[in-house]
Amino acid sequence: MRKRKRAFTSDHEDHVDESWLIPYADLLTLLLALFIVLYAASTVDKVKYQSIMESFQSELTGTKIDNQQAGLSPNPSSPQPEVGLPEVEVKGETNDEELDVLKKQLEGYIKNNSLEDMVTLLETKKGIEVSLKDVVLFDSGRADLKERSYQTLNGLIGLINTVPNPISIEGHTDNVPAHNTIYTSNWELSAARAASVLHYFESQGVQANRLQFSGFGEFQPLYPNDSDENRQSNRRVTVVILRGS
């Protein structure tokens, strides 16, 4: 019995377990496939690579690239047409014409409603500036709009909405310090007045993404603050229809 046991043990020890060869062969196959893929990927089409990079740049910078051009591999030696330039030029000319029409309409509105003493119109590099004296819009030291100002503002809004341009609303004061418990400085008063006009514009249908406001206090006067008349002219809200759309 002992001899049989030793013989059985010897046969078992001499047998080699080869089950590990199967996963090893699978691993070699996977590595071979990986090397083939890496080699194929290393052979880059420079033209396609450039096209992909331009697509990424367009997403990062906001520059629009024609979808058809982004998917093609054009011949680098052939000159590429400047696709977008004519449209940009036409758009700029059209916008200037629209601003000219708007300016004439605003001039007519101011004249027809006898607002020459209270509303002034000026064309600058920034755009068309419509300045309203504070007495048209607000009580002294206040930033809430008078009800009687709505009619004047509604007329301006109707004309301003004929163009898509962005609108900047700027508040200004004279150099007399603000003395009340609501606004402790002319900065705050001018900004609050500009914001009131902005909110009214938005409530009357002007798109919010077109609107911005700022307060300049007494630091951008039209005239020296050396008389009551000049100080009254300096207290104003200016609605600027900015150039560009």
C-alpha positions in Angstrom: 0.0 0.0 0.0 2.8 2.4 0.8 4.4 1.8 -2.6 1.3 2.6 -4.5 0.9 5.8 -2.6 4.4 6.9 -3.4 3.9 6.1 -7.1 0.7 8.2 -7.2 2.4 11.1 -5.6 5.3 11.0 -8.0 3.0 11.0 -11.0 1.1 14.1 -9.7 4.3 16.1 -9.1 5.7 15.4 -12.5 2.5 16.8 -14.2 2.8 20.5 -15.3 -0.2 22.8 -15.1 -0.5 24.6 -18.4 -3.8 26.4 -17.8 -1.9 29.7 -17.5 -1.0 29.6 -21.2 -4.6 30.6 -22.3 -4.8 34.0 -20.5 -1.1 34.6 -21.4 -1.9 34.1 -25.1 -5.0 36.4 -24.8 -2.7 39.0 -23.2 -0.2 38.8 -26.1 -3.1 39.1 -28.6 -4.4 42.2 -26.8 -0.9 43.8 -26.7 -0.4 43.1 -30.4 -3.8 44.7 -31.2 -2.8 47.7 -29.0 0.5 48.2 -30.8 -1.3 48.1 -34.2 -3.8 50.7 -33.1 -1.0 52.9 -31.7 1.0 52.6 -34.9 -2.1 53.5 -37.0 -2.9 56.5 -34.8 0.7 57.7 -35.1 0.3 58.2 -38.9 -1.5 61.5 -38.8 -3.1 63.3 -41.7 -1.7 66.8 -41.2 -4.5 68.4 -43.1 -7.2 66.6 -41.1 -5.3 67.4 -37.9 -5.2 71.1 -38.8 -9.0 71.0 -39.5 -9.6 69.4 -36.1 -7.5 72.0 -34.3 -9.4 74.8 -36.1 -12.6 73.3 -34.9 -11.4 73.2 -31.3 -10.2 76.8 -31.6 -13.6 77.9 -32.9 -15.2 76.5 -29.8 -12.8 78.1 -27.4 -12.7 81.5 -29.0 -16.2 81.8 -30.3 -15.0 82.3 -33.9 -17.4 80.6 -36.3 -15.9 78.2 -38.9 -18.0 76.9 -41.8 -19.1 73.4 -41.0 -18.3 72.1 -44.5 -14.8 73.5 -44.4 -14.2 72.0 -41.0 -15.0 68.5 -42.3 -13.0 68.6 -45.6 -9.3 68.3 -46.3 -8.7 71.1 -48.8 -5.6 71.5 -50.9 -3.3 73.7 -48.8 -1.7 75.1 -52.0 -5.0 76.5 -53.3 -6.0 79.9 -52.0 -9.1 79.9 -49.7 -11.9 82.4 -50.3 -12.6 84.9 -47.6 -16.1 83.8 -46.9 -17.3 86.0 -44.1 -16.0 89.4 -45.1 -18.7 90.6 -47.5 -21.4 89.9 -45.0 -19.6 91.8 -42.2 -19.2 94.8 -44.4 -22.8 94.8 -45.5 -24.0 94.4 -42.0 -22.0 97.4 -40.8 -23.3 99.6 -43.6 -26.9 98.5 -42.9 -26.5 99.3 -39.2 -25.2 102.8 -39.8 -28.1 103.4 -42.1 -30.5 102.2 -39.4 -28.8 104.5 -36.9 -29.2 107.5 -39.2 -32.9 106.7 -39.6 -33.2 106.3 -35.8 -31.5 109.6 -35.2 -33.9 111.5 -37.5 -36.9 109.8 -35.9 -35.6 110.8 -32.4 -35.1 114.4 -33.6 -38.7 114.4 -34.9 -40.0 112.9 -31.6 -38.2 115.5 -29.5 -39.4 118.4 -31.7 -43.0 117.2 -32.0 -43.3 116.8 -28.2 -41.6 120.1 -27.4 -38.8 118.4 -25.4 -35.9 120.5 -26.7 -35.3 122.1 -23.3 -35.3 118.8 -21.5 -34.0 116.2 -23.9 -30.8 116.6 -26.0 -29.6 114.4 -28.8 -25.9 113.9 -29.8 -24.1 111.5 -32.2 -20.7 110.4 -31.0 -18.2 107.6 -31.7 -20.0 105.5 -29.1 -23.4 105.9 -30.8 -26.5 108.0 -30.5 -26.8 109.7 -27.0 -30.1 110.8 -25.7 -29.8 112.8 -22.5 -32.8 113.5 -20.3 -32.5 116.1 -17.5 -33.3 114.7 -14.1 -36.4 116.9 -13.6 -38.1 114.9 -16.4 -37.6 111.6 -14.6 -37.1 112.1 -10.9 -37.8 114.2 -7.9 -34.8 115.9 -6.2 -32.6 113.3 -4.5 -34.8 110.4 -5.6 -34.3 107.5 -8.0 -37.8 106.3 -8.5 -39.4 107.4 -11.8 -42.2 109.9 -11.9 -45.3 108.6 -13.4 -45.4 111.5 -15.9 -42.0 110.3 -17.2 -43.5 107.1 -18.6 -44.9 108.8 -21.7 -41.6 110.3 -22.6 -39.7 107.0 -22.0 -42.3 105.0 -23.9 -41.8 107.1 -27.0 -38.0 106.6 -26.8 -38.5 102.9 -26.3 -40.7 102.5 -29.3 -38.0 104.1 -31.5 -35.1 102.4 -29.9 -36.6 99.0 -30.5 -36.4 99.6 -34.2 -32.7 98.7 -34.1 -31.0 95.7 -32.4 -28.1 97.6 -30.9 -27.0 97.3 -27.3 -28.1 100.1 -25.0 -26.0 101.8 -22.2 -27.9 103.8 -19.6 -25.7 106.3 -17.7 -26.5 108.3 -14.6 -24.9 111.7 -13.9 -25.3 114.3 -11.1 -24.0 117.7 -10.3 -21.3 118.3 -7.7 -23.7 119.0 -4.8 -23.3 116.2 -2.3 -26.2 113.9 -1.7 -27.7 114.5 1.7 -30.3 111.9 2.5 -30.7 108.6 4.3 -31.1 106.6 1.1 -28.1 107.7 -1.0 -25.0 108.7 0.8 -23.1 109.7 -2.3 -23.6 110.9 -5.9 -22.1 107.7 -7.1 -25.0 105.8 -5.5 -27.7 108.2 -6.6 -26.5 108.3 -10.3 -26.3 104.5 -10.4 -29.7 104.0 -8.8 -31.3 106.4 -11.3 -29.7 104.6 -14.3 -30.9 101.3 -12.9 -34.4 102.6 -12.5 -34.5 103.6 -16.2 -33.0 100.2 -17.1 -35.7 98.3 -15.2 -38.4 100.4 -16.8 -37.0 99.7 -20.3 -37.0 96.0 -19.5 -40.5 96.1 -18.2 -41.6 97.6 -21.5 -40.2 94.9 -23.7 -36.6 95.9 -24.3 -34.5 92.7 -24.2 -32.5 92.4 -21.0 -29.4 91.2 -22.8 -29.2 94.5 -24.7 -29.1 96.6 -21.5 -26.4 97.8 -19.2 -26.1 100.7 -16.8 -23.5 102.7 -15.0 -23.3 105.6 -12.5 -20.7 108.4 -12.9 -21.7 110.7 -10.1 -20.5 114.3 -10.7 -17.4 113.3 -12.5 -18.5 113.7 -16.1 -20.3 117.1 -16.2 -21.4 118.6 -19.5 -20.7 122.1 -18.1 -18.9 123.6 -15.1 -21.0 123.4 -12.0 -20.9 127.2 -11.4 -24.5 128.0 -11.9 -28.0 126.6 -11.2 -28.6 126.2 -15.0 -25.4 124.3 -15.6 -25.9 122.1 -12.6 -29.4 121.2 -13.8 -28.0 120.3 -17.2 -25.4 118.1 -15.5 -28.0 116.2 -13.6 -29.1 113.8 -16.3 -29.6 110.2 -17.5 -28.1 109.4 -20.9 -29.4 106.6 -23.0 -26.7 105.6 -25.5 -27.7 103.4 -28.5 -24.3 101.9 -29.0 -22.8 101.2 -32.4 -22.7 97.6 -33.4 -25.3 94.9 -32.8 
